[in-house]
Amino acid sequence: MIKYVQNLNNMKHFINLKDIPAKDLRKIISDAKRRKNKRKKMSTLEIDKGAPLKGKILIQMFEKASSRTRISFYLAIKQLGGGTLTLRSNELHLGQGGESIADTAKILSTYGDGFMLRTDSDQKIEDFKKYLSVPIINGLSPSSHPTQVLSDIFTVEEIMKEPISKLNVCWIGDTNNVLDSLIAASVKFSFKLSIGCPKKFEPGKEVRNWVKKNSRKIYIYNDPKKAVSGADVIFSDKVISLNDKVNKNKKIQQFKKFKIDNRLISFASKKSIFLHCLPRGDEVSDEVFLGKRSHVWQQALNRVHVQKSILLYCFGKLR
């Protein structure tokens, strides 16, 4: 049945962590914890008790390659009792340049209950938000990867068994959308964040000013040993991303001394853990990535649990 009327009262978007109240982010994490605990003896496609999103459909559109985001959102909506439809932009009139975002948004709002977009344009997400009458979730954009980082916060607290506000968090690598969201999270969850990267790859003024405006501070080091010193959690990401339009060999050389290996990790806390949003490249050694400190597979799986709670938040059904 085509849906002509949307209930907009409880609808919320999930685009950037910096725009979402800290209490709502904490509520999402708490809900994800409860839901994960209840699924311990359930099979992958078994539906959560009460099927809170029964009858709902999430439309996903990918303009960029995706493995974890695609699969985890599929499982998330299915476990909540709903369904998903996955589109590629080049299959639509929009991608072929024949239909406006406004008209596409109205069609999506007519057929779907929510829209998840993975895009190469921050502006496109804002344009869709303007015309959609259903919630939009940012599955990755050039300046933000909010679903990834909120899930990472969940994973850190699950492993370390204490609030992230009590931990020293470190990022070693390039400034990108994941780091931008991690910086936003450091403000929302009040944790110390140290960043290790070459001088020319430091976070930009806009991000730094936003942190300052919110009476917080991030610590930036061009020496990886200083950045990682005493860290409880070490985050990283691929130095050469999929659409990086740079001299790749030159960039790899610039990050050579920032490779995360056992020697660098030795400067961190003895209880430190390593997380990586994947896919990985040469920025981390096999000994670390496959070692005891690494929790990358648990991190990837937790995307499902947190995204379920994000969906409930967007649909106004988070309890």
GIVEN-V892238 format. One record per backbone hydrogen bond with DSSP energy under -0.5 kcal/mol. CO is the residue of the C=O (numbers start at 1). NH is the residue of the N-H. Records with the same first field share a line. If there is no record, write none. Layout:
BEGIN
CO=NH ; NH
END
This chain:
BEGIN
2=4
6=8
14=138
16=19
17=20
21=24 ; 25
22=26
23=27
24=28
25=29
26=30
27=31
28=32
29=33
30=34
31=35
32=36
33=37
34=38
35=39
36=39
37=40
39=42
43=46
48=51
51=54
53=56
56=83
57=59 ; 113 ; 114
58=60 ; 85
59=116
60=87
61=63 ; 118
62=89
67=71
68=72
69=73
70=74
71=75
72=76
73=77
74=78
75=79
76=80
77=82
78=81
79=48
80=53
81=55
83=58
85=60 ; 87
87=62
88=91
89=92 ; 95
92=96
93=98 ; 99
94=97
100=104
101=105
102=106
103=107
104=108
105=109
106=110
107=111
108=112
110=3
113=135
114=59
115=117 ; 137
116=61
117=119 ; 139 ; 140
118=63
121=125
122=126
123=127
124=128
125=129
126=130
127=131
128=131 ; 132
135=115
136=14
137=117 ; 139
138=147
140=119
141=144
144=141
145=149
146=150
147=151
148=152
149=153
150=154
151=155
152=156
153=157
154=158
155=159
156=160
157=161
163=166
164=167
167=169 ; 192
168=232 ; 233
169=194
170=235
171=173 ; 196
174=176
176=180
177=145 ; 181
178=182
179=183
180=184
181=185
182=186
183=187
184=188
185=189
186=191
192=169
193=219
194=171
195=197 ; 221
196=173
198=201
199=202
204=208
205=209
206=210
207=211
208=212
209=213
210=214
211=216
212=215
218=220
219=195
221=197
222=224
223=227
224=228
225=229
228=231
231=269
232=273
233=170 ; 235
234=275
235=172
236=277
239=241
241=244
244=246
246=248
247=251
248=252
249=253
250=254
251=255
253=256
255=258
256=259
259=261
260=285
261=265
262=266
264=267
265=268
267=230
269=272
273=234
274=295
275=236
281=284
283=260
285=288 ; 289
286=290
288=291
291=294
293=274
295=299
296=300
297=301
298=302
300=303
301=304 ; 305
302=306
303=307
304=308
305=309
306=310
307=311
308=312
309=313
310=314
311=315
312=317 ; 318
313=316
314=12
END
